[in-house]
Amino acid sequence: MGRVAGSYGVRGWIKVVPYSVEVDALAAHPTWWVEGEARGLEEARPHSGNLLAKLAGIETREQALALKGAMVSVPRAALAEAGEGQYYWADLVGLEVVNTDGKPLGAVRQLVSNGVHEVIEVAGERRRFLPWVPAVVRKVDLEARRIEVEWDADW
């Protein structure tokens, strides 16, 4: 759901880069998993496109800084059903990627946001970075675990 970008202030607040369109979506969840440990959310608020949060047990700037780079997640059961044409990033990791000619390009290794749109990293005989935009991503079939893209194998 996000990544800890660093500390905020001196009282143990963290700055989180959210992986959702709605910056404060994480704030709706009372428990976060950070570094494999469940942490209660005491308070959260949007700030400059990120989310500032105060987690239980994190009281100092140093404790907050120690979490820098940590992934933030919530239990899958706590998430709403994805809408039509929407996907949770975790559901896309590992899916086979083929181009419209049926040539396999590899599998989704990870997704990242570059500030303009999301990008999928595809690992196959070489790494590729494909923009997650309708002109490129033609079809996502979660049941078949396959994504079809408009992307030449030589690119």
C-alpha positions in Angstrom: 0.0 0.0 0.0 3.0 2.3 0.4 6.6 2.8 1.4 8.1 4.8 4.3 10.0 7.7 2.8 11.5 8.9 6.1 10.7 10.7 9.3 8.6 13.8 9.8 9.5 16.0 12.8 11.0 14.8 16.0 8.1 12.9 17.7 8.1 9.7 15.7 6.0 10.6 12.7 6.8 8.9 9.4 6.2 10.1 5.8 4.6 7.4 3.6 4.6 7.4 -0.2 1.2 5.8 -0.9 0.8 3.3 -3.8 -2.9 4.2 -4.2 -4.6 7.0 -6.1 -6.2 8.2 -2.9 -3.4 9.5 -0.8 -5.3 8.9 2.5 -6.6 5.4 1.7 -4.1 3.9 4.2 -5.5 6.1 6.9 -8.8 4.1 6.9 -6.9 1.0 8.3 -6.3 0.9 12.1 -3.4 -1.6 11.8 -0.5 -1.5 9.4 2.2 -4.1 8.7 5.6 -2.4 8.7 8.8 -4.5 8.4 6.7 -7.6 9.1 5.3 -6.2 12.4 1.8 -5.1 13.1 1.6 -1.5 14.2 -1.4 0.4 15.4 -2.1 3.6 13.6 -2.6 6.4 16.1 -3.1 9.3 13.6 -2.6 10.1 9.9 -3.1 13.0 7.6 -2.3 13.8 3.9 0.6 16.2 3.3 2.0 17.3 -0.1 0.9 14.1 -2.0 2.2 11.8 0.8 0.7 10.6 4.1 2.1 11.5 7.5 1.5 8.9 10.1 2.0 8.3 13.8 2.4 4.6 14.6 2.1 3.0 18.1 5.6 2.4 19.6 7.4 4.8 17.3 8.2 7.8 19.6 11.4 9.4 18.3 12.8 10.7 15.0 15.5 8.0 15.2 12.9 5.2 15.5 11.0 6.7 12.5 14.2 7.0 10.4 14.9 3.3 11.1 11.8 2.5 9.1 12.9 4.4 6.0 12.4 2.2 2.9 10.1 -0.2 4.7 7.0 -1.4 2.8 3.6 -0.6 4.4 0.8 -3.1 4.0 -2.6 -4.1 5.4 -4.2 -7.5 5.6 -5.8 -8.4 2.2 -9.1 -9.1 4.0 -9.2 -5.4 5.0 -9.2 -4.2 1.3 -12.3 -3.5 -0.7 -13.0 -5.4 -3.9 -11.1 -3.8 -6.8 -13.4 -2.1 -9.3 -13.8 -2.9 -13.0 -10.5 -2.2 -14.7 -8.7 -1.6 -11.4 -6.1 -3.9 -9.8 -4.1 -4.2 -6.7 -0.4 -4.1 -7.5 0.2 -7.3 -5.5 -2.2 -9.1 -7.8 -0.1 -8.2 -10.8 3.3 -9.2 -9.6 4.2 -12.6 -11.1 1.8 -12.4 -14.0 3.1 -13.4 -17.4 3.4 -10.6 -19.9 3.0 -11.2 -23.6 2.8 -8.8 -26.5 -0.2 -8.7 -29.0 1.7 -11.1 -31.2 1.7 -13.7 -28.4 5.5 -13.4 -27.8 6.3 -13.8 -24.1 8.2 -10.8 -22.6 8.6 -12.2 -19.1 6.8 -11.7 -15.8 5.9 -8.7 -13.8 8.6 -8.2 -11.2 7.3 -5.0 -9.6 5.3 -1.8 -10.2 6.6 1.7 -9.5 5.1 5.1 -9.9 7.2 7.7 -11.7 4.9 10.6 -10.7 3.1 10.7 -14.1 1.9 7.1 -14.3 2.7 3.6 -13.1 5.4 1.5 -14.7 5.7 -2.3 -14.7 9.1 -3.9 -14.5 9.0 -7.1 -16.7 11.8 -9.6 -16.1 12.4 -12.1 -18.9 15.5 -12.7 -21.1 16.1 -9.0 -20.2 14.4 -6.4 -18.1 11.9 -4.1 -19.6 10.0 -1.1 -18.1 6.6 -0.7 -19.6 4.2 2.3 -18.9 0.9 1.2 -17.4 -1.2 3.2 -19.8 -4.2 2.0 -22.0 -2.1 2.5 -25.2 0.3 -0.2 -23.9 -1.7 -2.5 -21.5 -4.4 -4.1 -23.7 -5.8 -6.8 -21.5 -5.3 -8.1 -17.9 -6.6 -11.6 -17.2 -6.1 -12.3 -13.5 -7.6 -15.8 -13.8 -5.2 -16.8 -16.6 -2.4 -14.8 -14.8 -1.5 -13.0 -18.0 -1.2 -9.4 -19.3 -1.3 -8.6 -23.0 0.6 -5.5 -24.1 1.2 -3.5 -27.2 5.0 -3.7 -27.1 7.5 -5.0 -29.6 9.8 -7.8 -28.4 12.8 -5.8 -29.8 12.0 -2.7 -27.8 
